[in-house]
Amino acid sequence: MSKLPDFEALAIFAKVVELRSFAAASAELALSKATVSKAVSRLEERLGARLFNRTSRRLALTDAGQKLSERAARLLADGEAAENEALAQSTTPRGLVRLAVPMTFGIKTVAPLLPEFLKAYPEVSIDLHLSDATVDLIGEGFDAGLRIARLPDSSLIARRLCGMPRHTVAAPSYLKKHGRPTHPMHLAEHRCFGYAYLSTPNVWQYTNAAGEQASVRPAGQLRVNNGEAVMPALLAGLGIADLPDFIIGDAIARGEVEVILKGWKQPEGAVHLVTPPGGPRPARVEVLADFLAKHFARGRKM
């Protein structure tokens, strides 16, 4: 006997018992009469006992069939209930969404959106995981994540939500004291703040309008694993930082820092919603993805 029960045969047997007919079970299950008959015969052979006494006019359970029928009926009912519950989860927004988001972006941009989403979908709950580290969505059981980068090739399914420019900046006090770099290679002569989770670790890459490229390995007194953590040192005039717009945009607007190397740009990343591969996504994940896409498409301030 194989390790697993023959669930299909048990379910077909239960349906035959319920309808008291092989033909009726065949019609309801959308299976051929031969398939239904073979499933019951397979089950009888497996159990070593006849389950029905069959004549041309009558179908009656044997003692063995009678004893098995109640459990087979419960098995069929449990299976149908499990499928119906899973189907409801996949078609109606309901249940828990585990969402992984970079720390500062999550606090400043995603968290303020959640009250509106939760009011719109009262049967959906969100477990918001905040970390700048790239989490293993599949290994750690996440339904979705937001990534702000140029995504490498992977098996994850990605949906681009919006662009995310980066700016190389310094406080006016730093520029007054140390001078203003005009070429990326000049950064090697300056104090720069490092970030642990760059897609190209410890390297800042630039391109200008003429197509020239430059790669720099900046060095300085401070390296962080969260971009916002450099802000106090940056505003104090202790170095140069390269930061995404959602962190540094307000400070630029207030004149607290200045954009340098204006003729050069780092490759622009984007905000992506990523989900594990395989099969349709549950409705709770789909509505969250559409909600975020709608808000970011409006050009909402990061």
Summary of the structure (lengths in Angstrom):
residues: 302
radius of gyration: 30.8
end to end distance: 61.0
largest distance: 102.6
contacts: 860
relative contact order: 0.14
helix: 43%
strand: 24%
